[in-house]
Amino acid sequence: MSSQNPVFIPGPTNIPEAIRKACDIATLDHRSPKFANLFKPAIAGVRRVLSMDAGEVIVLPSTGTGGWEAALSNTLSSGDKVLAARFGMFSHRWIDMCQRLGLQVDILETPWGEGAPLARIEAALRADESHEIKAVLATHNETATGVRSDIAGIRRALDAAGHPALLLVDGVSSIGSMPFDMAGWGVDIAVAGSQKGFMLPAGLAILGVSPKAIAAMETATLPRCFFDFRDMLRSYAAGGYPYTPAVGLIAGLAQSIEMLEEEGLEAVYSRHHRLAEATRRAVAGWGLRPCAVSPELYSDTVTAVVVPEGCNGTELVQLAAQKYDMAFGVGLGEVAGKVFRIGHLGMLSDAMLLSGLAVAEMCMADLGWGIKLGSGVAEAQDYLRASATQPLAAAA
Ligand SMILES: *Cc1c(COP(=O)(O)O)cnc(C)c1O
């Protein structure tokens, strides 16, 4: 039997049938108007998802990681100082990339499970009177720990300190699933990837770039070629692309945006919140807790579940894959083995979520973690029953 169980890794996410079909198109000449006809609505849609007012959308054949590199290399120069907090694997990897690119990183070490430390960020910016810090890096949703940071708060810190640094935000596991307000938060570059909230296969880095970041690309001297925004923007203006675009994925992106907007972005966000809350109820029912240390940090796209003392989260993930053909996320870095992760983003319904929670519960019982079957699932069921909304007719 070939099963098609949903995945519960926090990306890549489950791909709706309509998006798989939309990606499957005949070859077209990307130098013809056909390409512009496909591309323009897709990038216009990304603007709405990111809630942009000014600036440009850039779509690169890459992944989120390439999006980080593009954000850095287009706005910064060798030796520039950037400010970043480290509180999980993804914020760590971005810092590591900065260092490898020859940037100087002022690192705010923060316990894993906490979010961006606003007071320390503001203090660091205030102390930087000569404005040596050129950019503040923020991971909106730390996928390793299931922590959402307050990007509006970082903007307030920058403004309170009267600091001109760019605000570069990794929204790879939040954009399209949780509210994101690029204009309102004064974000200079927002980075997304196709395979998370956009429900596409991996292969696109999707960026929103503010006018201030566009101005910075004229003075930035970090080497870049494939990722050079200037080539992109010049080609876009002529309805083209500087090299061969991933046409199928771009067709899928247009479909993704159509689906997100058909459901309604607010409805998409509240669906994610509801499914996340159901997951957290299940976790509490198991007598466990999320890695995120307080409720205002809880992510609506991924929950990292702290496993009982003496148990190993990676064993659960392996068992779920081997015995039940279901994928959960392992703990990464500092929390390897100490957590397992339930991704609840993208195409996900109540029934799909319950299947994941039930399998996680069976694995915990199999592993002798002292968890009673039904203890978490029933909590999630109660919550979902009480908060049920009309299923989306268009999803039929
Ligand atoms: C998945 C993820 C990335 C990496 O994206 P890739 O598409 O795998 O390169 C970066 N940041 C966050 C927060 C992520 O969740």
The ligand as an SDF file (V2000), in Angstrom:
LIG
                    3D

 15 15  0  0  0  0  0  0  0  0999 V2000
   12.7440   26.2900    6.9010 C   0  0  0  0  0  0  0  0  0  0  0  0
   13.3590   27.4990    7.4680 C   0  0  0  0  0  0  0  0  0  0  0  0
   14.5050   28.0830    6.9080 C   0  0  0  0  0  0  0  0  0  0  0  0
   15.3000   27.4300    5.8190 C   0  0  0  0  0  0  0  0  0  0  0  0
   14.6410   27.4230    4.6530 O   0  0  0  0  0  0  0  0  0  0  0  0
   15.1130   26.4530    3.4580 P   0  0  0  0  0  0  0  0  0  0  0  0
   13.9820   26.6790    2.5090 O   0  0  0  0  0  0  0  0  0  0  0  0
   15.1550   25.0770    4.0220 O   0  0  0  0  0  0  0  0  0  0  0  0
   16.3950   26.9330    2.9710 O   0  0  0  0  0  0  0  0  0  0  0  0
   14.9530   29.2690    7.4260 C   0  0  0  0  0  0  0  0  0  0  0  0
   14.3430   29.8520    8.4560 N   0  0  0  0  0  0  0  0  0  0  0  0
   13.2590   29.3140    9.0450 C   0  0  0  0  0  0  0  0  0  0  0  0
   12.6420   30.0240   10.2030 C   0  0  0  0  0  0  0  0  0  0  0  0
   12.7320   28.1240    8.5760 C   0  0  0  0  0  0  0  0  0  0  0  0
   11.6610   27.5840    9.1610 O   0  0  0  0  0  0  0  0  0  0  0  0
  1  2  1  0
  2  3  1  0
  2 14  2  0
  3  4  1  0
  3 10  2  0
  4  5  1  0
  5  6  1  0
  6  7  2  0
  6  8  1  0
  6  9  1  0
 10 11  1  0
 11 12  2  0
 12 13  1  0
 12 14  1  0
 14 15  1  0
M  END
$$$$
